Amino acid sequence: MTVPAALTIAGSDSSGGAGIQADLKTFAAFGVYGASVITALTAQSTQGVASIHPVPPDFVTAQIDAVFGDLAIGAVKIGMLAGQATVVAVADGLKRWSPRHVVLDTVMVASSGARLLATDAVDALRSQLVPLASLITPNLPEAAALLDESLASDPAAIERQGRRLLALGCSAVLIKGGHGEGSESIDYLFDGKRTLALSAPRIATRNTHGTGCALSSAIAAGLAKGEAMESAVRNAKDWISGAIAAADRFSVGRGRGPVHHFHKFY
């Protein structure tokens, strides 16, 4: 039996709610074999990030080459990269191995406020990695930061930013609406041909730790299984909405708990 495989390139979350741990749980929830390249170790909990220990870029490179040299990777998800040298190492690895699908979650700041990408690495992210991506998945603040613009406050402004992000060289952009307001959380998918508004009810819960990690990983899992981009994004949006809605079924930690990655199973 051949199982589709996906690779996450991201930081480790010691509390298990975000990063590598959330990505692997998401892959498993979608029936996809998960491999990992760890870019940084974090000492964190549901209450925040206490410390970050970046992995040396040459060891990031060694992990990338070890995985691609052995596994048939159907899609790559990229999360926390920490610094400029790591961004360059990951970009070089992707150019060397040419995976079919790359989902770039432009992680810059944790939900607790801790900075997860050095300010001098943003330019490298924009110029080195964005052009290699099949899809980038910034939230509203990240989209504004990538473009050095103010936060988009209405659909027309979001669409302008989506088109500007496409011009950076990626194939598609998903601007996430979780930081917006109103009863609906609306994500906007831009592929250069049309704009799709994907809406879901906004769910009242504080347990949203790792939501962005899980959504981008769910999209990568769908692509690894052979789904078209729109289908993968729609399925991931439905799944993450269910994971957020079920997050209060169990209690994890004393701060912002994780979403329920396996809500379809228990």
Summary of the structure (lengths in Angstrom):
residues: 266
radius of gyration: 16.8
end to end distance: 25.6
largest distance: 49.4
contacts: 956
relative contact order: 0.17
helix: 39%
strand: 24%
